[in-house]
Amino acid sequence: MRISSLNGSSLMLVFQTLLPKNTILHQSSHFTSKTLSKSLFSRNLYERRILLVSSNNSRGRRKMSVGNPLLDSVEDVDIDESGTFKYILVKVWPLDDEKTFKYIVRGYNLEYHADIQEQIKPKFNKMKIDCFCVGGGRIEHNPQDKSILVYGYSMGYGQANHSITVEKLKAKYPDYTSITFNNEGY
């Protein structure tokens, strides 16, 4: 989908996705894809959000991976063994089947969230898998207490859906006593 092909209601949805939660937009708001791309963050962030919004529309609804051998070979969670570090939530899908996908969690002690994406992308390219970062945050992993806290957001990718991340972490660490999230902090 080209950015310039979005209609007014799609642009309204994009604005609501990109603006802070307490910002209210009215149906009478007048804007175009050109004003949107010039006024919000960077063009890169704008295009990532457009892809996220357009991939979730009712006409082209994607399906979660069910028994796809290629996607099954990708580990759902790969994070550092302990400490506090940045993480990203990534949507992955086979190059030949854009409608089948799954979410994965990657978290390492790197300087930027984008560094994580740069580290994993070449591996997926070799496997003929495409990936898209849908958001990020931080993970506080304490294996001694058997606890994980997911929180915060990424300046470049926005906030990940922490509930998906927690779901994936609970499956990976079933013996942990506390795996929670909050939307506080950076």
C-alpha positions in Angstrom: 0.0 0.0 0.0 1.4 3.4 -1.0 1.2 6.1 1.7 -0.5 8.5 -0.7 -3.3 6.0 -1.3 -4.7 6.3 2.2 -8.2 7.9 2.6 -9.3 10.2 5.3 -10.5 7.6 7.8 -7.3 5.6 7.4 -5.3 8.8 8.0 -7.4 9.4 11.1 -6.5 5.9 12.4 -2.8 6.6 11.7 -3.0 9.9 13.6 -4.6 8.2 16.5 -1.9 5.5 16.5 1.0 8.0 16.4 -0.2 10.7 18.7 0.0 10.5 22.5 -2.9 8.6 24.1 -4.7 11.7 25.5 -4.9 13.5 22.2 -8.4 13.7 20.8 -9.0 14.0 17.1 -12.4 15.0 15.6 -13.9 13.6 12.4 -13.8 17.2 11.0 -10.0 17.3 11.3 -8.6 18.1 7.9 -5.3 16.5 6.9 -3.6 14.7 4.1 -0.9 12.1 3.8 1.5 14.9 2.8 0.8 16.9 6.0 0.9 13.7 8.1 4.3 12.7 6.8 5.7 16.2 7.3 4.3 16.7 10.8 4.9 13.4 12.6 8.3 12.2 13.8 10.4 10.8 11.0 9.2 9.4 7.6 10.7 6.1 8.6 8.5 5.9 11.7 5.5 7.1 9.7 6.0 4.3 7.1 6.4 1.6 9.8 3.1 2.7 11.4 1.3 2.8 8.1 2.5 -0.8 7.4 1.2 -1.8 10.9 -2.2 -0.1 10.4 -2.6 -1.4 6.8 -1.6 -5.0 7.7 -4.4 -5.0 10.4 -7.2 -3.7 8.2 -10.3 -5.9 7.7 -9.8 -6.5 4.0 -6.3 -8.0 4.2 -6.4 -9.6 7.6 -3.4 -11.8 8.2 -3.4 -15.1 10.0 -1.2 -16.2 12.8 1.2 -19.0 12.1 -0.2 -22.5 12.7 2.2 -25.3 11.9 4.3 -23.5 9.4 7.7 -25.4 9.5 9.7 -22.3 8.5 8.3 -20.2 11.3 8.3 -23.0 13.8 12.1 -23.1 13.3 12.3 -19.5 14.7 12.5 -19.4 18.5 9.7 -17.3 20.0 11.9 -15.7 22.7 15.6 -15.0 22.8 16.7 -12.6 25.6 19.7 -12.1 27.8 20.0 -14.4 30.8 19.7 -11.6 33.4 19.7 -7.8 33.9 17.8 -4.9 32.4 18.0 -4.5 28.7 16.2 -3.2 25.6 13.8 -5.5 23.7 11.8 -5.5 20.5 8.6 -7.3 19.5 9.0 -8.5 15.9 6.5 -9.8 13.4 8.1 -12.5 11.1 6.7 -14.2 8.0 8.0 -16.4 5.2 8.9 -14.4 2.1 6.6 -16.5 0.0 3.5 -16.2 2.3 2.9 -12.7 3.7 -0.4 -13.8 5.3 1.1 -16.2 7.7 3.1 -14.7 10.6 4.1 -14.9 14.2 5.4 -12.5 16.8 8.8 -13.1 18.4 10.7 -11.3 21.3 14.3 -10.4 21.1 16.1 -8.6 24.0 19.8 -7.9 24.4 22.0 -5.4 26.3 22.6 -3.2 23.3 22.7 0.6 23.0 19.7 1.1 20.7 16.5 -0.9 19.9 17.5 -0.6 16.2 20.8 -2.5 17.0 18.7 -5.5 17.9 16.8 -5.3 14.6 20.1 -5.0 12.7 21.5 -8.0 14.5 18.6 -10.4 13.7 17.6 -9.3 10.2 20.6 -10.9 8.3 19.8 -14.3 10.0 16.2 -14.1 8.9 17.2 -13.0 5.4 19.2 -16.2 5.1 16.2 -18.2 6.2 14.0 -16.5 3.6 12.0 -14.8 6.4 11.0 -11.2 6.5 10.7 -9.3 9.7 9.1 -6.0 10.9 9.6 -4.5 14.4 6.2 -3.5 15.8 7.6 -1.8 18.9 10.0 -2.1 21.8 10.6 -1.5 25.5 12.7 -2.8 28.3 12.9 -6.1 30.1 14.1 -6.5 33.7 15.1 -10.2 34.0 15.9 -11.6 37.4 16.4 -15.4 37.2 17.3 -15.7 40.9 13.8 -14.4 41.9 12.3 -16.1 38.9 10.7 -12.8 37.8 10.5 -10.7 34.6 9.2 -7.1 34.3 8.4 -5.7 30.8 8.0 -1.9 30.6 8.7 1.3 28.7 9.0 2.0 25.0 11.4 2.5 22.1 12.1 6.0 20.9 12.5 4.7 17.3 9.8 2.0 17.1 7.3 3.1 19.7 5.8 1.0 22.5 5.4 -2.7 21.9 2.2 -4.5 22.9 3.7 -5.7 26.2 0.8 -8.2 26.7 2.0 -10.2 23.7 5.5 -10.1 25.0 4.5 -11.3 28.4 2.5 -14.1 26.8 5.6 -15.3 24.9 7.8 -15.0 28.0 5.4 -17.0 30.1 5.5 -19.8 27.5 9.3 -19.7 27.6 9.7 -19.5 31.4 6.8 -21.5 32.8 8.5 -22.0 36.2 8.8 -18.3 36.9 6.7 -16.9 39.7 6.2 -13.4 38.2 6.1 -12.2 34.6 4.3 -8.9 34.4 4.3 -5.6 32.5 3.4 -2.0 32.9 3.4 1.0 30.6 5.5 3.2 32.9 8.9 4.6 32.2 11.3 4.6 29.3 
